[in-house]
Amino acid sequence: MRTSPELRRKLISVAAVSVALLTAAPASVAVAQESAPKPAAVPAAQTEAAPGTTAERLIVGYKSGATEAKSNKAAAADAASKAEKTGEDVDFQRRLGTGAALVELGTDPTRASVADVVAAYQADPQVAYVVPDRLNKPTAVTPNDTEYSKQWDLFESTAGMNVPAAWDTTTGTGVTVAVIDTGYVAHSDLAANIVGGYDFISDTAVSVDGNGRDSNPADPGDWYNAGECGAGIPASNSSWHGTHVAGTIAAATNNGKGVAGIAYGAKISPVRVLGKCGGYDSDIIDAITWASGGTVSGVPANTNVAKVINMSLGGGGACSTATQSAINGAVNRGTAVVVAAGNENTNASSSSPANCNNVITVAATNRAGSRASYSNYGSIVDISAPGGETRTSTANGILSTLNSGTKTPSSENYAYYQGTSMATPHVAGLAALMKSANTALTPAQIESAIKANARPLPGTCSGGCGAGLADAAKTVQAVKGGTSTGTTFSSTTAVAIPDNGAAIESPITVTGRSGNAPSALQVGVDITHTYRGDLVIDLVAPDGSAYRLKSAASDSADNVNTTYTVNASSETANGTWKLRVQDTAAQDTGTLNGWKLTF
């Protein structure tokens, strides 16, 4: 059996090698979920104020010909008349925008008193309708999942990711997230959101399940004995790492048990690449390709193509050309790739795939909003998210779905883990919410919006923690609808793109703007090309700074007709911007038909 640690990928989770973090959750207690009221049509609205109604104020709509419909004095006199008739307090307050009158019923109305006043208005031939002035509440009610109160990472104001407010807009419906990890161990709090995945582990010494690649991504356990994964490496129980990650993204929510998932309307495709002692690059590369809809020899076509990939894994060294190629292919197919920064408390530039291009690299924060002591850092980190830190309290970790088995699967449970592995699915879940809210978003736009809408870390970070702490509600609101109403500058001059030749540039002169460009500058590109995988596209700012929009990759599709989002907030808006396009391989040509900038 080959066990050299240099050949293996290691799980990025402090908890994955620390049995002490595995703690079962208390038993669940179901709580009834409040159902949303159904809206009623105004002409039939009298039924909403039937006898037995309780209300402190009423909305009274008068018929168009009634004097009370236009005169506040008349409406006030009518309220006084109703008060005299019923013996109750009835006071005209103000006119609503629709023309209806708002009347108050006193400080402590009873059911009987409200019914009397309602009946008086209903009996008036000049009244079209009378309805209670109901008190509305936010629709993002607290989920009834029994362990939700322990998920500080979702809702706490200090260092939570402000997830509940995003649920008013989207829950991730229609999006599949591929969790490229240890596979999936059955869990009733996840089962409803699991779709088909694949086991890409080709080496049976790593797979542990007795066979090579197949369509069953079940996690048999990744435990190992002392020294089995390299000299000096202690024994470890099974981590069930992929299941913990998946629960953070899409655990079933409002089901009266367990935890809530960030994108609980999304689906999880478990893609198994990590087994005993880790997993090979070659398997991970094929998993990235297949999960994003690419073709892998000998593997059936993916019927659950993911628009988001979560990779809470990594190892040392530079990003290899092979891994980068797979990532570029996934991104060019429209799949956002979210990866962990690493847990070595060092610069993430030495950790792959954190140091690859075209990925969203995630550092971990603790419950105070500071960089977690173990988290990698540096200029390649794009964003931070809650990863937990359990030194002072296990409850300061990230609670998610797990299994109690120390080697092979046993009973399902929940446990607190810490790590950049735990931070990464927070951002993958956010990406799923964004893609659900706006299906037109590209991976570049997803990354840019997450960074542009982050909030400053409430704590401290030495070494660089990206744009700040991801904010789910703010980010989802920013991308909802996906259209821009800003000023657009465009070029319609066609420029030929030579085959495997020098880069061409097309200029746009921006004038009349003040200050810097926006953090979400929209760059619309229209290119006709017979093999877009050959193309490298950059936006060049007036000062010469270049922003990579697209890298070359193995993508045989035609044309590039899309909009990229660029954080250009450090650039002066006015000046000559350029789109630079280069064909980097032989046999295919194309034309830049035009492009535009929307501020």
C-alpha positions in Angstrom: 0.0 0.0 0.0 1.4 3.4 -1.0 1.1 5.8 2.0 3.8 8.5 1.3 2.3 11.8 2.6 4.0 13.6 -0.3 1.6 11.8 -2.7 -1.5 12.4 -0.6 -3.9 15.3 -0.1 -4.7 16.0 3.5 -8.1 17.0 4.8 -8.2 20.7 5.8 -10.0 20.4 9.1 -8.5 20.7 12.5 -11.3 18.6 13.7 -10.7 15.8 11.2 -7.8 14.6 13.2 -9.1 15.5 16.6 -11.6 13.0 18.1 -12.2 15.4 21.0 -14.3 17.6 18.8 -16.9 14.9 18.0 -19.8 15.6 20.4 -23.3 14.4 19.9 -26.1 16.9 19.8 -28.9 16.8 22.3 -32.2 15.3 21.4 -34.5 17.3 19.1 -37.7 18.9 20.2 -40.1 19.9 17.4 -41.5 23.4 17.3 -44.5 24.2 15.2 -43.7 26.6 12.3 -45.9 29.7 11.9 -47.7 29.6 8.6 -47.8 32.7 6.4 -51.2 34.5 6.0 -52.8 34.4 2.6 -53.5 37.8 1.0 -57.2 38.6 0.5 -58.7 40.7 -2.3 -59.7 44.2 -1.2 -63.4 44.0 -2.5 -64.0 41.0 -0.3 -61.9 42.3 2.6 -64.9 42.7 5.0 -64.5 39.1 5.8 -61.1 39.8 7.3 -62.7 41.8 10.0 -65.4 39.3 11.0 -66.7 39.1 14.5 -64.1 37.8 16.9 -61.3 39.8 15.2 -58.8 41.5 17.5 -57.1 44.7 16.3 -56.0 48.0 17.7 -56.6 49.9 14.4 -58.9 49.5 11.4 -58.5 50.5 7.7 -61.8 51.8 6.3 -62.3 52.1 2.6 -65.2 54.4 1.6 -67.0 54.2 -1.7 -65.8 56.6 -4.4 -68.8 58.8 -4.1 -68.8 59.2 -0.4 -67.7 62.5 1.1 -65.6 60.6 3.7 -63.5 59.2 0.8 -62.0 62.7 0.1 -62.5 64.7 3.3 -60.5 64.1 6.4 -63.0 66.2 8.3 -65.8 64.0 7.1 -63.9 60.8 7.9 -63.2 62.1 11.4 -66.8 63.0 11.9 -67.8 59.5 10.8 -65.4 57.9 13.3 -66.9 60.1 16.0 -70.4 58.9 14.9 -69.3 55.3 15.1 -67.9 55.9 18.6 -71.1 57.4 19.8 -73.1 54.5 18.3 -71.0 51.7 19.8 -69.8 53.4 23.0 -66.2 52.6 22.0 -63.1 54.7 21.3 -62.9 55.3 17.5 -60.5 58.0 16.3 -59.6 59.0 12.8 -55.8 59.0 12.5 -54.8 59.7 8.9 -55.5 59.1 5.2 -53.6 56.3 3.5 -52.1 56.6 0.0 -55.0 54.5 -1.4 -57.5 57.0 0.0 -58.7 54.7 2.8 -59.0 56.0 6.4 -57.0 54.7 9.3 -58.9 54.7 12.6 -57.7 53.8 16.1 -59.8 51.8 18.5 -58.3 52.9 21.9 -55.5 51.5 24.0 -57.0 48.1 25.0 -59.8 47.0 22.7 -61.5 43.7 23.3 -62.8 41.2 20.8 -66.3 42.3 21.5 -65.5 46.0 21.1 -63.7 45.5 17.8 -66.6 43.4 16.6 -69.1 46.2 17.4 -67.1 48.9 15.6 -66.5 46.6 12.6 -70.3 45.9 12.4 -71.0 49.6 12.5 -68.8 50.3 9.6 -70.0 47.3 7.6 -73.6 48.5 8.1 -72.8 51.9 6.6 -73.8 52.0 2.9 -70.9 54.5 2.2 -68.2 52.0 3.3 -66.7 49.6 0.8 -64.6 47.6 3.2 -63.2 47.5 6.7 -60.2 45.4 7.6 -57.9 45.2 10.6 -54.5 47.0 10.4 -52.5 43.9 10.9 -49.0 43.7 12.3 -46.7 42.1 9.8 -43.5 40.3 10.8 -40.3 39.4 8.8 -40.8 36.3 6.7 -37.3 35.0 7.6 -38.6 33.5 10.8 -36.3 31.5 13.0 -36.1 27.9 11.6 -37.7 25.3 13.9 -34.5 23.1 13.6 -33.8 22.1 17.2 -30.1 22.9 17.1 -30.4 26.1 15.2 -29.8 28.2 18.3 -26.3 26.8 18.4 -25.5 27.9 14.9 -24.0 31.3 15.9 -22.1 31.3 12.5 -25.4 31.9 10.7 -27.1 34.6 12.7 -25.0 36.2 15.5 -24.6 40.0 14.9 -20.9 40.0 15.9 -19.4 37.4 13.6 -22.2 35.5 12.0 -22.7 35.6 8.3 -26.2 37.3 8.3 -27.8 34.3 6.6 -31.4 34.5 7.9 -32.1 37.8 6.2 -31.0 36.3 2.9 -33.7 33.7 3.1 -36.4 36.3 2.4 -35.0 36.4 -1.1 -33.8 32.9 -1.8 -33.0 29.5 -0.2 -30.9 28.2 -3.1 -33.6 26.4 -5.0 -32.5 25.1 -8.4 -28.8 25.0 -7.7 -26.6 21.9 -7.2 -23.4 22.2 -5.1 -20.8 19.5 -5.6 -19.0 18.7 -2.3 -15.6 17.2 -3.5 -14.6 15.5 -0.3 -14.8 12.1 1.6 -18.3 11.3 0.2 -21.5 11.1 2.2 -22.6 9.0 5.1 -26.4 8.6 5.4 -28.0 11.3 7.5 -31.8 12.0 7.8 -31.1 15.8 8.2 -29.4 15.8 4.8 -31.1 13.0 2.8 -33.8 15.1 1.2 -31.2 17.3 -0.4 -28.8 14.7 -1.7 -28.6 13.9 -5.4 -26.4 11.6 -7.4 -22.7 11.9 -7.1 -19.7 9.7 -7.9 -16.7 7.9 -6.2 -13.6 9.0 -8.1 -11.1 7.2 -5.9 -9.2 4.8 -8.2 -6.7 3.4 -5.7 -8.3 0.7 -3.6 -5.7 1.3 -0.8 -7.2 4.8 -0.5 -10.9 4.0 -1.2 -11.3 1.4 1.6 -14.6 0.3 0.1 -12.9 -2.6 -1.7 -13.3 -1.2 -5.3 -12.2 1.6 -7.5 -14.4 4.2 -9.2 -18.1 3.8 -9.2 -21.4 5.6 -8.9 -21.6 5.1 -5.2 -20.1 8.1 -3.2 -20.9 6.6 0.2 -18.2 7.3 2.8 -17.1 4.0 4.4 -14.8 5.9 6.9 -11.3 7.3 6.5 -9.7 6.1 9.8 -6.1 5.1 9.9 -3.6 3.6 12.4 -0.5 5.4 13.8 2.2 5.6 11.2 -0.1 4.3 8.4 -0.1 7.7 6.6 3.5 8.5 7.2 6.1 8.3 10.0 5.1 10.2 13.1 1.5 10.7 12.0 -0.8 9.5 14.9 -3.9 7.4 14.5 -7.2 9.0 13.6 -10.8 8.0 13.7 -13.1 8.5 10.7 -13.9 12.1 10.1 -17.1 12.0 8.1 -15.7 15.3 6.8 -17.8 15.5 3.6 -21.0 15.0 5.5 -20.2 17.8 7.9 -19.4 20.1 5.0 -22.6 19.2 3.2 -24.7 19.9 6.3 -23.4 23.4 6.5 -24.4 24.1 2.9 -27.7 22.4 2.6 -29.0 20.5 5.7 -32.8 20.2 5.6 -34.3 23.2 7.3 -37.7 23.8 9.1 -38.0 20.0 9.5 -38.2 20.2 13.3 -34.8 18.6 13.9 -31.1 19.2 13.8 -29.4 22.1 12.1 -30.2 24.5 9.3 -28.3 24.7 6.0 -27.3 28.0 4.5 -28.7 27.1 1.1 -31.3 24.6 2.3 -33.2 24.8 -1.0 -30.2 23.6 -2.9 -29.0 20.1 -3.7 -25.8 18.4 -2.7 -23.9 16.1 -5.1 -21.3 14.2 -3.1 -18.2 13.6 -5.1 -15.7 11.3 -3.3 -12.0 11.9 -3.7 -10.6 11.6 -0.2 -10.2 8.3 1.6 -7.6 6.7 3.9 -4.7 9.2 4.2 -6.1 11.7 1.7 -6.6 11.6 -2.1 -4.6 12.0 -5.3 -4.5 15.1 -7.5 -5.6 12.9 -10.5 -8.8 11.9 -8.9 -9.5 15.5 -7.7 -8.9 16.8 -11.2 -11.4 14.3 -12.7 -13.9 15.2 -10.0 -13.7 18.9 -10.7 -14.2 18.2 -14.4 -17.1 15.8 -14.0 -18.9 17.9 -11.3 -18.9 20.9 -13.6 -20.3 19.1 -16.6 -17.1 18.1 -18.3 -16.4 14.7 -19.8 -14.2 12.1 -18.0 -13.3 8.9 -19.8 -15.0 5.8 -18.4 -17.4 7.9 -16.2 -21.1 8.4 -17.1 -22.2 11.9 -18.0 -23.2 13.9 -14.9 -26.9 14.5 -14.7 -26.6 16.8 -11.7 -24.2 19.4 -13.0 -23.0 21.7 -10.2 -22.9 25.5 -10.5 -20.9 25.6 -7.3 -18.0 23.3 -6.2 -16.8 23.1 -2.6 -13.3 21.9 -2.0 -12.4 21.8 1.7 -9.1 20.1 1.0 -5.5 20.8 0.1 -1.9 20.2 0.3 1.5 22.0 0.1 3.2 23.4 -3.0 2.3 25.4 -6.0 -0.9 25.0 -7.9 0.0 22.5 -10.6 -0.7 23.2 -14.3 -3.0 20.1 -14.3 -5.1 21.2 -11.4 -5.3 24.8 -12.8 -6.5 23.4 -16.1 -9.3 21.5 -14.4 -10.4 24.6 -12.4 -10.3 26.8 -15.5 -12.4 24.3 -17.4 -15.0 24.3 -14.6 -15.1 28.1 -14.3 -15.5 28.5 -18.1 -18.4 26.0 -17.9 -20.0 28.4 -15.4 -19.2 26.7 -12.1 -17.8 28.7 -9.2 -15.0 26.9 -7.3 -14.7 27.6 -3.6 -11.6 26.3 -1.7 -10.2 26.4 1.8 -7.2 28.5 2.6 -5.6 25.9 4.8 -5.0 25.3 8.5 -1.3 25.8 9.0 -1.3 29.4 10.3 0.9 30.4 7.4 0.6 32.2 4.1 -1.9 30.5 1.9 0.3 31.0 -1.1 2.0 27.8 -0.2 -1.2 25.8 -0.1 -2.9 24.3 -3.2 -5.6 24.6 -4.5 -5.9 27.7 -2.3 -3.2 29.3 -4.4 -4.8 28.5 -7.8 -6.3 31.1 -10.0 -10.1 31.3 -10.7 -11.0 30.1 -7.2 -12.6 31.8 -4.2 -10.1 31.2 -1.4 -11.7 31.3 2.1 -10.0 32.0 5.4 -11.6 31.1 8.8 -12.8 33.4 11.5 -13.7 32.7 15.1 -16.8 33.7 17.1 -15.3 37.1 17.9 -14.7 37.8 14.2 -10.9 37.5 14.3 -8.9 35.3 12.1 -8.9 31.8 13.7 -5.5 30.9 15.2 -5.0 28.0 12.7 -6.2 29.7 9.6 -3.9 30.5 6.7 -3.8 34.1 5.5 -2.3 36.3 2.8 -3.0 38.3 -0.3 -4.5 35.3 -2.2 -7.3 35.0 0.4 -10.5 36.4 -1.2 -12.9 36.3 1.7 -13.3 35.2 5.3 -16.2 33.2 6.9 -17.0 31.5 10.2 -14.7 28.5 10.7 -14.9 28.3 14.5 -12.3 28.0 17.2 -12.8 25.5 20.0 -9.8 26.2 22.3 -12.0 27.9 24.9 -15.3 26.2 24.2 -16.5 23.4 21.9 -19.7 25.4 21.3 -17.5 28.0 19.5 -17.0 25.6 16.7 -19.3 25.0 13.7 -22.1 22.5 14.4 -23.2 20.3 11.5 -24.3 16.8 10.5 -22.0 13.8 11.3 -21.9 10.2 12.3 -20.9 8.6 15.6 -18.9 5.8 14.1 -15.2 5.8 15.0 -14.2 3.6 12.1 -17.2 2.5 10.1 -20.6 4.2 10.0 -22.8 4.0 13.1 -25.7 6.2 14.2 -26.1 9.7 12.8 -25.4 12.7 15.1 -24.2 16.3 15.0 -20.8 17.6 16.1 -18.7 20.8 16.4 -15.7 21.1 14.0 -13.3 23.9 13.4 -11.2 24.7 10.3 -11.1 26.5 7.0 -12.9 23.3 5.8 -15.9 24.7 7.9 -15.5 28.2 6.6 -15.5 27.2 2.9 -19.0 25.7 2.8 -20.4 28.9 4.3 -19.2 30.7 1.1 -20.2 27.8 -1.1 -23.7 28.1 0.4 -23.7 31.8 -0.2 -22.7 31.2 -3.8 -25.7 28.9 -4.2 -28.0 31.5 -2.8 -26.7 34.0 -5.2 -26.9 31.7 -8.2 -30.5 30.9 -7.3 -31.4 34.6 -6.9 -29.8 35.4 -10.2 -29.2 32.5 -12.6 -27.2 34.7 -15.0 -24.3 35.3 -12.6 -20.9 34.1 -13.8 -18.3 32.7 -11.4 -16.4 35.9 -11.7 -19.5 37.9 -10.8 -20.2 35.7 -7.8 -16.6 36.2 -6.5 -16.7 39.9 -7.1 -20.1 40.4 -5.5 -19.1 38.4 -2.4 -16.0 40.5 -1.9 -17.7 43.8 -2.7 -20.4 43.2 -0.2 -18.3 41.9 2.7 -18.2 43.8 5.9 -15.0 44.6 7.8 -13.9 41.9 10.2 -15.3 42.7 13.7 -12.0 41.3 15.1 -8.4 41.3 14.0 -6.5 39.7 11.3 -2.7 39.6 10.8 -1.4 38.7 7.4 -4.5 39.3 5.2 -8.0 37.9 5.4 -9.4 39.1 2.0 -12.2 41.5 1.6 -13.6 40.9 5.1 -16.4 38.8 6.6 -18.9 37.5 4.0 -22.4 38.9 4.4 -25.1 36.7 3.0 -28.0 39.1 3.1 -26.2 42.1 1.7 -24.6 40.1 -1.1 -27.8 38.4 -2.2 -29.7 41.7 -2.2 -26.9 43.2 -4.4 -27.1 40.6 -7.1 -30.9 40.0 -7.1 -32.3 40.7 -10.5 -28.8 41.0 -12.1 -29.5 44.2 -14.0 -27.7 47.5 -13.9 -29.2 50.9 -14.2 -25.9 52.7 -14.3 -24.2 54.6 -17.1 -22.9 52.5 -20.0 -19.9 53.2 -22.3 -19.5 50.9 -25.3 -17.5 50.1 -28.4 -19.0 48.5 -31.5 -15.9 48.5 -33.5 -15.1 44.9 -34.6 -11.5 43.8 -34.2 -10.2 40.5 -35.7 -8.5 38.1 -33.2 -5.5 36.5 -34.9 -5.0 32.8 -34.6 -2.3 32.0 -31.9 -1.0 35.5 -32.3 -0.5 38.8 -30.5 -3.1 40.3 -28.2 -5.5 42.8 -29.7 -6.9 45.7 -27.7 -10.2 47.7 -28.0 -10.4 51.1 -26.2 -13.3 52.8 -24.5 -12.9 56.3 -23.3 -14.9 57.1 -20.1 -15.7 60.7 -19.3 -18.0 62.6 -17.0 -17.6 60.3 -14.0 -16.3 61.4 -10.6 -14.0 59.5 -8.3 -13.2 55.8 -8.7 -14.9 53.1 -10.6 -17.4 50.9 -8.7 -16.6 47.7 -6.8 -19.0 45.9 -9.2 -18.0 47.3 -12.6 -19.9 45.4 -15.3 -17.9 44.4 -18.4 -20.0 43.1 -21.2 -18.1 41.1 -23.9 -19.3 39.9 -27.3 -16.8 37.7 -29.1 -17.4 35.3 -31.9 -14.8 32.4 -31.8 -14.7 28.8 -32.9 -12.9 27.5 -29.8 -13.2 29.9 -26.8 -10.9 27.8 -24.7 -8.0 29.4 -26.6 -8.9 32.9 -25.4 -7.4 34.9 -22.6 -9.4 38.1 -21.9 -8.3 41.0 -19.7 -9.7 44.4 -18.7 -7.0 47.1 -18.7 -7.6 50.1 -16.5 -6.5 53.6 -17.5 -3.4 53.3 -15.4 -2.4 50.0 -17.1 -3.6 47.6 -14.3 -5.0 44.4 -15.8 -7.9 42.4 -14.5 -8.1 38.8 -15.8 -11.7 38.1 -17.0 -11.0 34.7 -18.6 -8.1 32.3 -18.8 -7.4 29.8 -21.5 -8.8 26.3 -20.8 -9.9 23.1 -22.4 -13.3 24.5 -23.5 -14.4 23.6 -27.0 -17.6 25.6 -27.0 -18.0 28.6 -29.4 -18.1 32.3 -28.6 -17.9 34.4 -25.5 -21.1 36.5 -24.9 -21.3 37.3 -21.2 -20.9 40.0 -18.6 -18.1 39.9 -16.0 -18.1 41.8 -12.7 -14.8 43.5 -11.7 -13.9 45.1 -8.4 -12.4 48.3 -9.9 -12.8 50.5 -6.8 -9.1 51.3 -6.7 -9.1 52.7 -10.3 -10.0 56.2 -11.4 -13.2 56.0 -13.4 -12.4 58.5 -16.1 -9.8 57.6 -18.8 -9.2 55.1 -21.5 -10.1 51.5 -20.6 -9.2 48.6 -22.9 -10.3 45.1 -23.5 -7.3 42.9 -24.3 -8.0 39.6 -26.1 -5.4 37.0 -27.1 -5.8 33.6 -28.9 -3.2 31.4 -27.3 -3.4 28.2 -29.6 -3.5 27.3 -33.2 -6.4 26.4 -35.6 -9.2 28.8 -34.5 -9.9 32.4 -35.1 -12.5 34.9 -34.1 -13.7 38.5 -33.8 -14.3 40.9 -30.9 -17.6 42.3 -32.1 -17.9 44.8 -29.3 -17.8 45.4 -25.5 -19.2 47.7 -22.9 -18.6 49.1 -19.4 -21.5 49.8 -17.1 -20.8 52.0 -14.1 
